[in-house]
Amino acid sequence: MTTELMLQLLSKDEKITIEYKECQNGIYDDVYETVCPFSNR
């Protein structure tokens, strides 16, 4: 993924294929709970 593509994605709202999570001090459990359903979709 390029920096340009990442910035483009971050400038848009969340939707069915994009969900934003904040992880400043490590990865929280809710991140895994979100990633797994996305992977299964």
Full PDB file with SEQRES, HELIX, SHEET, SSBOND, CRYST1, ORIGX, SCALE, CONECT and MASTER records, all heavy atoms in Angstrom:
SEQRES   1 A   41  MET THR THR GLU LEU MET LEU GLN LEU LEU SER LYS ASP          
SEQRES   2 A   41  GLU LYS ILE THR ILE GLU TYR LYS GLU CYS GLN ASN GLY          
SEQRES   3 A   41  ILE TYR ASP ASP VAL TYR GLU THR VAL CYS PRO PHE SER          
SEQRES   4 A   41  ASN ARG                                                      
HELIX    1 AA1 THR A    3  LEU A   10  1                                   8    
HELIX    2 AA2 ASP A   29  ASN A   40  1                                  12    
CRYST1    1.000    1.000    1.000  90.00  90.00  90.00 P 1           1          
ORIGX1      1.000000  0.000000  0.000000        0.00000                         
ORIGX2      0.000000  1.000000  0.000000        0.00000                         
ORIGX3      0.000000  0.000000  1.000000        0.00000                         
SCALE1      1.000000  0.000000  0.000000        0.00000                         
SCALE2      0.000000  1.000000  0.000000        0.00000                         
SCALE3      0.000000  0.000000  1.000000        0.00000                         
ATOM      1  N   MET A   1       0.854  -1.167   0.000  1.00  0.00           N  
ATOM      2  CA  MET A   1       0.000   0.000   0.000  1.00  0.00           C  
ATOM      3  C   MET A   1       0.900   1.229   0.000  1.00  0.00           C  
ATOM      4  O   MET A   1       1.834   1.333   0.778  1.00  0.00           O  
ATOM      5  CB  MET A   1      -0.909  -0.016   1.225  1.00  0.00           C  
ATOM      6  CG  MET A   1      -1.782   1.198   1.321  1.00  0.00           C  
ATOM      7  SD  MET A   1      -2.951   1.188   2.691  1.00  0.00           S  
ATOM      8  CE  MET A   1      -4.024  -0.126   2.186  1.00  0.00           C  
ATOM      9  N   THR A   2       0.577   2.158  -0.838  1.00  0.00           N  
ATOM     10  CA  THR A   2       1.354   3.387  -0.917  1.00  0.00           C  
ATOM     11  C   THR A   2       0.857   4.402   0.101  1.00  0.00           C  
ATOM     12  O   THR A   2      -0.279   4.318   0.594  1.00  0.00           O  
ATOM     13  CB  THR A   2       1.253   4.008  -2.320  1.00  0.00           C  
ATOM     14  OG1 THR A   2      -0.106   4.388  -2.541  1.00  0.00           O  
ATOM     15  CG2 THR A   2       1.708   3.030  -3.400  1.00  0.00           C  
ATOM     16  N   THR A   3       1.696   5.361   0.406  1.00  0.00           N  
ATOM     17  CA  THR A   3       1.312   6.441   1.316  1.00  0.00           C  
ATOM     18  C   THR A   3       0.132   7.214   0.747  1.00  0.00           C  
ATOM     19  O   THR A   3      -0.792   7.581   1.468  1.00  0.00           O  
ATOM     20  CB  THR A   3       2.502   7.390   1.554  1.00  0.00           C  
ATOM     21  OG1 THR A   3       3.598   6.626   2.055  1.00  0.00           O  
ATOM     22  CG2 THR A   3       2.152   8.494   2.514  1.00  0.00           C  
ATOM     23  N   GLU A   4       0.148   7.420  -0.550  1.00  0.00           N  
ATOM     24  CA  GLU A   4      -0.933   8.160  -1.203  1.00  0.00           C  
ATOM     25  C   GLU A   4      -2.271   7.435  -1.039  1.00  0.00           C  
ATOM     26  O   GLU A   4      -3.283   8.056  -0.717  1.00  0.00           O  
ATOM     27  CB  GLU A   4      -0.618   8.331  -2.690  1.00  0.00           C  
ATOM     28  CG  GLU A   4      -1.658   9.130  -3.446  1.00  0.00           C  
ATOM     29  CD  GLU A   4      -1.283   9.293  -4.905  1.00  0.00           C  
ATOM     30  OE1 GLU A   4      -0.251   9.921  -5.181  1.00  0.00           O  
ATOM     31  OE2 GLU A   4      -2.043   8.774  -5.740  1.00  0.00           O  
ATOM     32  N   LEU A   5      -2.268   6.134  -1.241  1.00  0.00           N  
ATOM     33  CA  LEU A   5      -3.499   5.357  -1.078  1.00  0.00           C  
ATOM     34  C   LEU A   5      -3.982   5.382   0.374  1.00  0.00           C  
ATOM     35  O   LEU A   5      -5.170   5.534   0.637  1.00  0.00           O  
ATOM     36  CB  LEU A   5      -3.293   3.909  -1.539  1.00  0.00           C  
ATOM     37  CG  LEU A   5      -4.491   2.983  -1.377  1.00  0.00           C  
ATOM     38  CD1 LEU A   5      -5.720   3.518  -2.105  1.00  0.00           C  
ATOM     39  CD2 LEU A   5      -4.149   1.586  -1.854  1.00  0.00           C  
ATOM     40  N   MET A   6      -3.062   5.261   1.321  1.00  0.00           N  
ATOM     41  CA  MET A   6      -3.434   5.302   2.737  1.00  0.00           C  
ATOM     42  C   MET A   6      -4.063   6.642   3.101  1.00  0.00           C  
ATOM     43  O   MET A   6      -5.094   6.696   3.766  1.00  0.00           O  
ATOM     44  CB  MET A   6      -2.208   5.036   3.610  1.00  0.00           C  
ATOM     45  CG  MET A   6      -2.507   5.085   5.091  1.00  0.00           C  
ATOM     46  SD  MET A   6      -3.697   3.877   5.649  1.00  0.00           S  
ATOM     47  CE  MET A   6      -2.680   2.441   5.702  1.00  0.00           C  
ATOM     48  N   LEU A   7      -3.473   7.714   2.664  1.00  0.00           N  
ATOM     49  CA  LEU A   7      -4.033   9.045   2.939  1.00  0.00           C  
ATOM     50  C   LEU A   7      -5.405   9.209   2.289  1.00  0.00           C  
ATOM     51  O   LEU A   7      -6.307   9.814   2.867  1.00  0.00           O  
ATOM     52  CB  LEU A   7      -3.077  10.132   2.464  1.00  0.00           C  
ATOM     53  CG  LEU A   7      -1.779  10.248   3.252  1.00  0.00           C  
ATOM     54  CD1 LEU A   7      -0.833  11.227   2.572  1.00  0.00           C  
ATOM     55  CD2 LEU A   7      -2.038  10.656   4.685  1.00  0.00           C  
ATOM     56  N   GLN A   8      -5.557   8.653   1.109  1.00  0.00           N  
ATOM     57  CA  GLN A   8      -6.841   8.714   0.414  1.00  0.00           C  
ATOM     58  C   GLN A   8      -7.910   7.956   1.203  1.00  0.00           C  
ATOM     59  O   GLN A   8      -9.031   8.441   1.366  1.00  0.00           O  
ATOM     60  CB  GLN A   8      -6.665   8.112  -0.977  1.00  0.00           C  
ATOM     61  CG  GLN A   8      -7.780   8.361  -1.929  1.00  0.00           C  
ATOM     62  CD  GLN A   8      -7.442   7.790  -3.300  1.00  0.00           C  
ATOM     63  OE1 GLN A   8      -6.850   6.713  -3.416  1.00  0.00           O  
ATOM     64  NE2 GLN A   8      -7.830   8.506  -4.338  1.00  0.00           N  
ATOM     65  N   LEU A   9      -7.585   6.777   1.696  1.00  0.00           N  
ATOM     66  CA  LEU A   9      -8.535   5.997   2.483  1.00  0.00           C  
ATOM     67  C   LEU A   9      -8.877   6.693   3.798  1.00  0.00           C  
ATOM     68  O   LEU A   9     -10.033   6.685   4.235  1.00  0.00           O  
ATOM     69  CB  LEU A   9      -7.978   4.606   2.769  1.00  0.00           C  
ATOM     70  CG  LEU A   9      -7.868   3.670   1.576  1.00  0.00           C  
ATOM     71  CD1 LEU A   9      -7.103   2.411   1.958  1.00  0.00           C  
ATOM     72  CD2 LEU A   9      -9.230   3.332   1.020  1.00  0.00           C  
ATOM     73  N   LEU A  10      -7.883   7.275   4.452  1.00  0.00           N  
ATOM     74  CA  LEU A  10      -8.118   7.939   5.729  1.00  0.00           C  
ATOM     75  C   LEU A  10      -8.966   9.196   5.601  1.00  0.00           C  
ATOM     76  O   LEU A  10      -9.559   9.642   6.572  1.00  0.00           O  
ATOM     77  CB  LEU A  10      -6.787   8.269   6.399  1.00  0.00           C  
ATOM     78  CG  LEU A  10      -6.004   7.075   6.925  1.00  0.00           C  
ATOM     79  CD1 LEU A  10      -4.622   7.517   7.381  1.00  0.00           C  
ATOM     80  CD2 LEU A  10      -6.745   6.382   8.039  1.00  0.00           C  
ATOM     81  N   SER A  11      -9.026   9.759   4.421  1.00  0.00           N  
ATOM     82  CA  SER A  11      -9.812  10.980   4.223  1.00  0.00           C  
ATOM     83  C   SER A  11     -11.303  10.684   4.058  1.00  0.00           C  
ATOM     84  O   SER A  11     -12.119  11.594   4.041  1.00  0.00           O  
ATOM     85  CB  SER A  11      -9.302  11.744   3.004  1.00  0.00           C  
ATOM     86  OG  SER A  11      -9.602  11.037   1.816  1.00  0.00           O  
ATOM     87  N   LYS A  12     -11.663   9.404   3.966  1.00  0.00           N  
ATOM     88  CA  LYS A  12     -13.062   9.014   3.771  1.00  0.00           C  
ATOM     89  C   LYS A  12     -13.658   8.501   5.073  1.00  0.00           C  
ATOM     90  O   LYS A  12     -12.957   8.132   5.997  1.00  0.00           O  
ATOM     91  CB  LYS A  12     -13.151   7.939   2.695  1.00  0.00           C  
ATOM     92  CG  LYS A  12     -12.654   8.428   1.355  1.00  0.00           C  
ATOM     93  CD  LYS A  12     -12.719   7.361   0.319  1.00  0.00           C  
ATOM     94  CE  LYS A  12     -12.187   7.918  -0.999  1.00  0.00           C  
ATOM     95  NZ  LYS A  12     -12.162   6.920  -2.039  1.00  0.00           N  
ATOM     96  N   ASP A  13     -14.975   8.466   5.111  1.00  0.00           N  
ATOM     97  CA  ASP A  13     -15.693   7.946   6.278  1.00  0.00           C  
ATOM     98  C   ASP A  13     -15.631   6.422   6.309  1.00  0.00           C  
ATOM     99  O   ASP A  13     -15.354   5.777   5.301  1.00  0.00           O  
ATOM    100  CB  ASP A  13     -17.162   8.378   6.240  1.00  0.00           C  
ATOM    101  CG  ASP A  13     -17.314   9.882   6.441  1.00  0.00           C  
ATOM    102  OD1 ASP A  13     -16.450  10.479   7.105  1.00  0.00           O  
ATOM    103  OD2 ASP A  13     -18.297  10.436   5.932  1.00  0.00           O  
ATOM    104  N   GLU A  14     -15.949   5.858   7.470  1.00  0.00           N  
ATOM    105  CA  GLU A  14     -16.051   4.409   7.588  1.00  0.00           C  
ATOM    106  C   GLU A  14     -17.209   3.918   6.731  1.00  0.00           C  
ATOM    107  O   GLU A  14     -18.168   4.637   6.487  1.00  0.00           O  
ATOM    108  CB  GLU A  14     -16.307   4.007   9.042  1.00  0.00           C  
ATOM    109  CG  GLU A  14     -15.136   4.237   9.946  1.00  0.00           C  
ATOM    110  CD  GLU A  14     -15.398   3.740  11.356  1.00  0.00           C  
ATOM    111  OE1 GLU A  14     -16.510   3.284  11.649  1.00  0.00           O  
ATOM    112  OE2 GLU A  14     -14.474   3.807  12.162  1.00  0.00           O  
ATOM    113  N   LYS A  15     -17.076   2.682   6.280  1.00  0.00           N  
ATOM    114  CA  LYS A  15     -18.157   2.058   5.508  1.00  0.00           C  
ATOM    115  C   LYS A  15     -18.038   0.556   5.672  1.00  0.00           C  
ATOM    116  O   LYS A  15     -17.316   0.080   6.535  1.00  0.00           O  
ATOM    117  CB  LYS A  15     -18.086   2.474   4.035  1.00  0.00           C  
ATOM    118  CG  LYS A  15     -16.726   2.266   3.382  1.00  0.00           C  
ATOM    119  CD  LYS A  15     -16.698   2.863   2.002  1.00  0.00           C  
ATOM    120  CE  LYS A  15     -15.283   2.818   1.456  1.00  0.00           C  
ATOM    121  NZ  LYS A  15     -15.151   3.477   0.212  1.00  0.00           N  
ATOM    122  N   ILE A  16     -18.720  -0.199   4.864  1.00  0.00           N  
ATOM    123  CA  ILE A  16     -18.771  -1.653   5.022  1.00  0.00           C  
ATOM    124  C   ILE A  16     -17.388  -2.294   4.905  1.00  0.00           C  
ATOM    125  O   ILE A  16     -17.125  -3.321   5.506  1.00  0.00           O  
ATOM    126  CB  ILE A  16     -19.774  -2.287   4.025  1.00  0.00           C  
ATOM    127  CG1 ILE A  16     -20.028  -3.757   4.346  1.00  0.00           C  
ATOM    128  CG2 ILE A  16     -19.289  -2.181   2.603  1.00  0.00           C  
ATOM    129  CD1 ILE A  16     -20.979  -3.979   5.445  1.00  0.00           C  
ATOM    130  N   THR A  17     -16.482  -1.698   4.160  1.00  0.00           N  
ATOM    131  CA  THR A  17     -15.153  -2.287   3.959  1.00  0.00           C  
ATOM    132  C   THR A  17     -14.036  -1.561   4.692  1.00  0.00           C  
ATOM    133  O   THR A  17     -12.888  -1.980   4.628  1.00  0.00           O  
ATOM    134  CB  THR A  17     -14.797  -2.326   2.465  1.00  0.00           C  
ATOM    135  OG1 THR A  17     -14.862  -0.999   1.939  1.00  0.00           O  
ATOM    136  CG2 THR A  17     -15.731  -3.236   1.698  1.00  0.00           C  
ATOM    137  N   ILE A  18     -14.358  -0.458   5.381  1.00  0.00           N  
ATOM    138  CA  ILE A  18     -13.341   0.314   6.105  1.00  0.00           C  
ATOM    139  C   ILE A  18     -13.858   0.661   7.493  1.00  0.00           C  
ATOM    140  O   ILE A  18     -14.958   1.195   7.634  1.00  0.00           O  
ATOM    141  CB  ILE A  18     -12.977   1.619   5.369  1.00  0.00           C  
ATOM    142  CG1 ILE A  18     -12.345   1.310   4.024  1.00  0.00           C  
ATOM    143  CG2 ILE A  18     -12.040   2.475   6.213  1.00  0.00           C  
ATOM    144  CD1 ILE A  18     -12.034   2.528   3.200  1.00  0.00           C  
ATOM    145  N   GLU A  19     -13.067   0.355   8.492  1.00  0.00           N  
ATOM    146  CA  GLU A  19     -13.385   0.749   9.856  1.00  0.00           C  
ATOM    147  C   GLU A  19     -12.081   1.189  10.523  1.00  0.00           C  
ATOM    148  O   GLU A  19     -11.065   0.526  10.407  1.00  0.00           O  
ATOM    149  CB  GLU A  19     -14.002  -0.401  10.640  1.00  0.00           C  
ATOM    150  CG  GLU A  19     -14.411   0.020  12.025  1.00  0.00           C  
ATOM    151  CD  GLU A  19     -15.277  -1.009  12.722  1.00  0.00           C  
ATOM    152  OE1 GLU A  19     -16.090  -1.675  12.067  1.00  0.00           O  
ATOM    153  OE2 GLU A  19     -15.135  -1.122  13.946  1.00  0.00           O  
ATOM    154  N   TYR A  20     -12.121   2.311  11.192  1.00  0.00           N  
ATOM    155  CA  TYR A  20     -10.921   2.849  11.819  1.00  0.00           C  
ATOM    156  C   TYR A  20     -10.866   2.470  13.294  1.00  0.00           C  
ATOM    157  O   TYR A  20     -11.870   2.484  13.980  1.00  0.00           O  
ATOM    158  CB  TYR A  20     -10.884   4.376  11.689  1.00  0.00           C  
ATOM    159  CG  TYR A  20     -10.897   4.831  10.253  1.00  0.00           C  
ATOM    160  CD1 TYR A  20     -11.976   5.508   9.731  1.00  0.00           C  
ATOM    161  CD2 TYR A  20      -9.825   4.553   9.430  1.00  0.00           C  
ATOM    162  CE1 TYR A  20     -11.992   5.913   8.408  1.00  0.00           C  
ATOM    163  CE2 TYR A  20      -9.829   4.956   8.103  1.00  0.00           C  
ATOM    164  CZ  TYR A  20     -10.915   5.639   7.601  1.00  0.00           C  
ATOM    165  OH  TYR A  20     -10.933   6.025   6.299  1.00  0.00           O  
ATOM    166  N   LYS A  21      -9.674   2.126  13.754  1.00  0.00           N  
ATOM    167  CA  LYS A  21      -9.426   1.821  15.158  1.00  0.00           C  
ATOM    168  C   LYS A  21      -8.202   2.608  15.604  1.00  0.00           C  
ATOM    169  O   LYS A  21      -7.261   2.778  14.847  1.00  0.00           O  
ATOM    170  CB  LYS A  21      -9.157   0.321  15.377  1.00  0.00           C  
ATOM    171  CG  LYS A  21     -10.326  -0.562  15.079  1.00  0.00           C  
ATOM    172  CD  LYS A  21     -11.375  -0.397  16.134  1.00  0.00           C  
ATOM    173  CE  LYS A  21     -12.538  -1.348  15.890  1.00  0.00           C  
ATOM    174  NZ  LYS A  21     -13.586  -1.167  16.840  1.00  0.00           N  
ATOM    175  N   GLU A  22      -8.227   3.061  16.835  1.00  0.00           N  
ATOM    176  CA  GLU A  22      -7.099   3.795  17.392  1.00  0.00           C  
ATOM    177  C   GLU A  22      -6.341   2.872  18.336  1.00  0.00           C  
ATOM    178  O   GLU A  22      -6.914   2.283  19.244  1.00  0.00           O  
ATOM    179  CB  GLU A  22      -7.607   5.010  18.159  1.00  0.00           C  
ATOM    180  CG  GLU A  22      -6.490   5.870  18.704  1.00  0.00           C  
ATOM    181  CD  GLU A  22      -7.028   7.117  19.370  1.00  0.00           C  
ATOM    182  OE1 GLU A  22      -8.108   7.582  19.007  1.00  0.00           O  
ATOM    183  OE2 GLU A  22      -6.343   7.614  20.262  1.00  0.00           O  
ATOM    184  N   CYS A  23      -5.040   2.724  18.090  1.00  0.00           N  
ATOM    185  CA  CYS A  23      -4.210   1.823  18.895  1.00  0.00           C  
ATOM    186  C   CYS A  23      -2.888   2.519  19.222  1.00  0.00           C  
ATOM    187  O   CYS A  23      -1.861   2.237  18.619  1.00  0.00           O  
ATOM    188  CB  CYS A  23      -3.935   0.524  18.142  1.00  0.00           C  
ATOM    189  SG  CYS A  23      -5.391  -0.425  17.789  1.00  0.00           S  
ATOM    190  N   GLN A  24      -2.925   3.426  20.150  1.00  0.00           N  
ATOM    191  CA  GLN A  24      -1.715   4.160  20.500  1.00  0.00           C  
ATOM    192  C   GLN A  24      -0.837   3.416  21.495  1.00  0.00           C  
ATOM    193  O   GLN A  24       0.363   3.586  21.494  1.00  0.00           O  
ATOM    194  CB  GLN A  24      -2.084   5.536  21.069  1.00  0.00           C  
ATOM    195  CG  GLN A  24      -2.720   6.432  20.038  1.00  0.00           C  
ATOM    196  CD  GLN A  24      -3.090   7.773  20.625  1.00  0.00           C  
ATOM    197  OE1 GLN A  24      -3.085   7.972  21.837  1.00  0.00           O  
ATOM    198  NE2 GLN A  24      -3.426   8.711  19.769  1.00  0.00           N  
ATOM    199  N   ASN A  25      -1.442   2.595  22.336  1.00  0.00           N  
ATOM    200  CA  ASN A  25      -0.681   1.899  23.381  1.00  0.00           C  
ATOM    201  C   ASN A  25      -0.796   0.386  23.245  1.00  0.00           C  
ATOM    202  O   ASN A  25      -0.943  -0.322  24.218  1.00  0.00           O  
ATOM    203  CB  ASN A  25      -1.177   2.333  24.769  1.00  0.00           C  
ATOM    204  CG  ASN A  25      -0.986   3.812  24.993  1.00  0.00           C  
ATOM    205  OD1 ASN A  25       0.054   4.353  24.688  1.00  0.00           O  
ATOM    206  ND2 ASN A  25      -2.005   4.471  25.500  1.00  0.00           N  
ATOM    207  N   GLY A  26      -0.766  -0.107  22.021  1.00  0.00           N  
ATOM    208  CA  GLY A  26      -0.905  -1.539  21.791  1.00  0.00           C  
ATOM    209  C   GLY A  26      -2.213  -1.834  21.090  1.00  0.00           C  
ATOM    210  O   GLY A  26      -3.006  -0.947  20.821  1.00  0.00           O  
ATOM    211  N   ILE A  27      -2.417  -3.095  20.779  1.00  0.00           N  
ATOM    212  CA  ILE A  27      -3.619  -3.512  20.072  1.00  0.00           C  
ATOM    213  C   ILE A  27      -4.652  -3.993  21.091  1.00  0.00           C  
ATOM    214  O   ILE A  27      -4.385  -4.887  21.882  1.00  0.00           O  
ATOM    215  CB  ILE A  27      -3.297  -4.620  19.063  1.00  0.00           C  
ATOM    216  CG1 ILE A  27      -2.318  -4.084  18.020  1.00  0.00           C  
ATOM    217  CG2 ILE A  27      -4.568  -5.130  18.386  1.00  0.00           C  
ATOM    218  CD1 ILE A  27      -1.838  -5.115  17.029  1.00  0.00           C  
ATOM    219  N   TYR A  28      -5.822  -3.390  21.056  1.00  0.00           N  
ATOM    220  CA  TYR A  28      -6.889  -3.731  21.986  1.00  0.00           C  
ATOM    221  C   TYR A  28      -7.731  -4.878  21.428  1.00  0.00           C  
ATOM    222  O   TYR A  28      -7.743  -5.136  20.227  1.00  0.00           O  
ATOM    223  CB  TYR A  28      -7.775  -2.518  22.253  1.00  0.00           C  
ATOM    224  CG  TYR A  28      -7.008  -1.340  22.804  1.00  0.00           C  
ATOM    225  CD1 TYR A  28      -6.848  -0.180  22.069  1.00  0.00           C  
ATOM    226  CD2 TYR A  28      -6.424  -1.409  24.057  1.00  0.00           C  
ATOM    227  CE1 TYR A  28      -6.127   0.888  22.574  1.00  0.00           C  
ATOM    228  CE2 TYR A  28      -5.704  -0.336  24.571  1.00  0.00           C  
ATOM    229  CZ  TYR A  28      -5.563   0.807  23.824  1.00  0.00           C  
ATOM    230  OH  TYR A  28      -4.850   1.863  24.320  1.00  0.00           O  
ATOM    231  N   ASP A  29      -8.458  -5.563  22.295  1.00  0.00           N  
ATOM    232  CA  ASP A  29      -9.271  -6.715  21.908  1.00  0.00           C  
ATOM    233  C   ASP A  29     -10.303  -6.382  20.836  1.00  0.00           C  
ATOM    234  O   ASP A  29     -10.588  -7.199  19.966  1.00  0.00           O  
ATOM    235  CB  ASP A  29      -9.982  -7.312  23.118  1.00  0.00           C  
ATOM    236  CG  ASP A  29      -9.017  -8.020  24.053  1.00  0.00           C  
ATOM    237  OD1 ASP A  29      -7.905  -8.376  23.611  1.00  0.00           O  
ATOM    238  OD2 ASP A  29      -9.376  -8.234  25.224  1.00  0.00           O  
ATOM    239  N   ASP A  30     -10.863  -5.186  20.872  1.00  0.00           N  
ATOM    240  CA  ASP A  30     -11.902  -4.863  19.894  1.00  0.00           C  
ATOM    241  C   ASP A  30     -11.359  -4.807  18.469  1.00  0.00           C  
ATOM    242  O   ASP A  30     -12.100  -4.969  17.513  1.00  0.00           O  
ATOM    243  CB  ASP A  30     -12.648  -3.583  20.264  1.00  0.00           C  
ATOM    244  CG  ASP A  30     -11.802  -2.330  20.163  1.00  0.00           C  
ATOM    245  OD1 ASP A  30     -10.569  -2.423  20.302  1.00  0.00           O  
ATOM    246  OD2 ASP A  30     -12.390  -1.255  19.963  1.00  0.00           O  
ATOM    247  N   VAL A  31     -10.053  -4.608  18.322  1.00  0.00           N  
ATOM    248  CA  VAL A  31      -9.460  -4.635  16.983  1.00  0.00           C  
ATOM    249  C   VAL A  31      -9.582  -6.043  16.402  1.00  0.00           C  
ATOM    250  O   VAL A  31      -9.978  -6.222  15.255  1.00  0.00           O  
ATOM    251  CB  VAL A  31      -7.981  -4.188  17.010  1.00  0.00           C  
ATOM    252  CG1 VAL A  31      -7.326  -4.406  15.658  1.00  0.00           C  
ATOM    253  CG2 VAL A  31      -7.877  -2.731  17.423  1.00  0.00           C  
ATOM    254  N   TYR A  32      -9.261  -7.050  17.198  1.00  0.00           N  
ATOM    255  CA  TYR A  32      -9.386  -8.428  16.731  1.00  0.00           C  
ATOM    256  C   TYR A  32     -10.832  -8.784  16.438  1.00  0.00           C  
ATOM    257  O   TYR A  32     -11.121  -9.490  15.472  1.00  0.00           O  
ATOM    258  CB  TYR A  32      -8.802  -9.391  17.761  1.00  0.00           C  
ATOM    259  CG  TYR A  32      -7.333  -9.203  17.971  1.00  0.00           C  
ATOM    260  CD1 TYR A  32      -6.842  -8.705  19.178  1.00  0.00           C  
ATOM    261  CD2 TYR A  32      -6.417  -9.512  16.976  1.00  0.00           C  
ATOM    262  CE1 TYR A  32      -5.479  -8.523  19.383  1.00  0.00           C  
ATOM    263  CE2 TYR A  32      -5.052  -9.332  17.171  1.00  0.00           C  
ATOM    264  CZ  TYR A  32      -4.593  -8.842  18.372  1.00  0.00           C  
ATOM    265  OH  TYR A  32      -3.258  -8.655  18.566  1.00  0.00           O  
ATOM    266  N   GLU A  33     -11.751  -8.282  17.243  1.00  0.00           N  
ATOM    267  CA  GLU A  33     -13.174  -8.551  17.035  1.00  0.00           C  
ATOM    268  C   GLU A  33     -13.679  -7.916  15.739  1.00  0.00           C  
ATOM    269  O   GLU A  33     -14.663  -8.360  15.172  1.00  0.00           O  
ATOM    270  CB  GLU A  33     -13.989  -8.036  18.220  1.00  0.00           C  
ATOM    271  CG  GLU A  33     -13.722  -8.808  19.501  1.00  0.00           C  
ATOM    272  CD  GLU A  33     -14.370  -8.177  20.712  1.00  0.00           C  
ATOM    273  OE1 GLU A  33     -15.185  -7.249  20.553  1.00  0.00           O  
ATOM    274  OE2 GLU A  33     -14.058  -8.613  21.829  1.00  0.00           O  
ATOM    275  N   THR A  34     -13.005  -6.899  15.268  1.00  0.00           N  
ATOM    276  CA  THR A  34     -13.370  -6.246  14.014  1.00  0.00           C  
ATOM    277  C   THR A  34     -12.683  -6.900  12.828  1.00  0.00           C  
ATOM    278  O   THR A  34     -13.304  -7.127  11.792  1.00  0.00           O  
ATOM    279  CB  THR A  34     -12.996  -4.748  14.063  1.00  0.00           C  
ATOM    280  OG1 THR A  34     -13.672  -4.143  15.154  1.00  0.00           O  
ATOM    281  CG2 THR A  34     -13.364  -4.051  12.771  1.00  0.00           C  
ATOM    282  N   VAL A  35     -11.416  -7.215  12.965  1.00  0.00           N  
ATOM    283  CA  VAL A  35     -10.637  -7.763  11.851  1.00  0.00           C  
ATOM    284  C   VAL A  35     -11.149  -9.134  11.430  1.00  0.00           C  
ATOM    285  O   VAL A  35     -11.253  -9.427  10.235  1.00  0.00           O  
ATOM    286  CB  VAL A  35      -9.136  -7.836  12.210  1.00  0.00           C  
ATOM    287  CG1 VAL A  35      -8.358  -8.622  11.166  1.00  0.00           C  
ATOM    288  CG2 VAL A  35      -8.560  -6.438  12.360  1.00  0.00           C  
ATOM    289  N   CYS A  36     -11.492  -9.982  12.372  1.00  0.00           N  
ATOM    290  CA  CYS A  36     -11.956 -11.333  12.050  1.00  0.00           C  
ATOM    291  C   CYS A  36     -13.201 -11.328  11.145  1.00  0.00           C  
ATOM    292  O   CYS A  36     -13.218 -12.012  10.129  1.00  0.00           O  
ATOM    293  CB  CYS A  36     -12.195 -12.135  13.307  1.00  0.00           C  
ATOM    294  SG  CYS A  36     -10.657 -12.580  14.139  1.00  0.00           S  
ATOM    295  N   PRO A  37     -14.238 -10.562  11.466  1.00  0.00           N  
ATOM    296  CA  PRO A  37     -15.396 -10.529  10.560  1.00  0.00           C  
ATOM    297  C   PRO A  37     -15.056  -9.961   9.175  1.00  0.00           C  
ATOM    298  O   PRO A  37     -15.570 -10.440   8.164  1.00  0.00           O  
ATOM    299  CB  PRO A  37     -16.401  -9.627  11.270  1.00  0.00           C  
ATOM    300  CG  PRO A  37     -16.050  -9.753  12.721  1.00  0.00           C  
ATOM    301  CD  PRO A  37     -14.549  -9.892  12.728  1.00  0.00           C  
ATOM    302  N   PHE A  38     -14.170  -8.970   9.108  1.00  0.00           N  
ATOM    303  CA  PHE A  38     -13.747  -8.446   7.822  1.00  0.00           C  
ATOM    304  C   PHE A  38     -13.056  -9.539   7.006  1.00  0.00           C  
ATOM    305  O   PHE A  38     -13.255  -9.675   5.816  1.00  0.00           O  
ATOM    306  CB  PHE A  38     -12.784  -7.258   7.980  1.00  0.00           C  
ATOM    307  CG  PHE A  38     -13.486  -5.937   8.067  1.00  0.00           C  
ATOM    308  CD1 PHE A  38     -13.606  -5.286   9.275  1.00  0.00           C  
ATOM    309  CD2 PHE A  38     -13.997  -5.316   6.945  1.00  0.00           C  
ATOM    310  CE1 PHE A  38     -14.235  -4.060   9.374  1.00  0.00           C  
ATOM    311  CE2 PHE A  38     -14.630  -4.083   7.014  1.00  0.00           C  
ATOM    312  CZ  PHE A  38     -14.753  -3.454   8.239  1.00  0.00           C  
ATOM    313  N   SER A  39     -12.224 -10.334   7.666  1.00  0.00           N  
ATOM    314  CA  SER A  39     -11.502 -11.415   6.989  1.00  0.00           C  
ATOM    315  C   SER A  39     -12.453 -12.483   6.477  1.00  0.00           C  
ATOM    316  O   SER A  39     -12.238 -13.068   5.420  1.00  0.00           O  
ATOM    317  CB  SER A  39     -10.493 -12.059   7.947  1.00  0.00           C  
ATOM    318  OG  SER A  39      -9.524 -11.130   8.345  1.00  0.00           O  
ATOM    319  N   ASN A  40     -13.512 -12.724   7.238  1.00  0.00           N  
ATOM    320  CA  ASN A  40     -14.472 -13.747   6.840  1.00  0.00           C  
ATOM    321  C   ASN A  40     -15.443 -13.276   5.761  1.00  0.00           C  
ATOM    322  O   ASN A  40     -16.093 -14.081   5.126  1.00  0.00           O  
ATOM    323  CB  ASN A  40     -15.259 -14.222   8.060  1.00  0.00           C  
ATOM    324  CG  ASN A  40     -14.403 -15.022   9.003  1.00  0.00           C  
ATOM    325  OD1 ASN A  40     -13.461 -15.685   8.592  1.00  0.00           O  
ATOM    326  ND2 ASN A  40     -14.710 -14.937  10.292  1.00  0.00           N  
ATOM    327  N   ARG A  41     -15.538 -11.990   5.598  1.00  0.00           N  
ATOM    328  CA  ARG A  41     -16.469 -11.428   4.617  1.00  0.00           C  
ATOM    329  C   ARG A  41     -15.952 -11.723   3.269  1.00  0.00           C  
ATOM    330  O   ARG A  41     -16.006 -11.918   2.296  1.00  0.00           O  
ATOM    331  CB  ARG A  41     -16.614  -9.930   4.841  1.00  0.00           C  
ATOM    332  CG  ARG A  41     -17.679  -9.304   3.976  1.00  0.00           C  
ATOM    333  CD  ARG A  41     -18.031  -7.973   4.548  1.00  0.00           C  
ATOM    334  NE  ARG A  41     -18.957  -7.135   3.903  1.00  0.00           N  
ATOM    335  CZ  ARG A  41     -19.947  -7.426   3.118  1.00  0.00           C  
ATOM    336  NH1 ARG A  41     -20.179  -8.638   2.797  1.00  0.00           N  
ATOM    337  NH2 ARG A  41     -20.736  -6.519   2.625  1.00  0.00           N  
TER     338      ARG A  41                                                      
MASTER        0    0    0    2    0    0    0    6  337    1    0    4          
END                                                                             
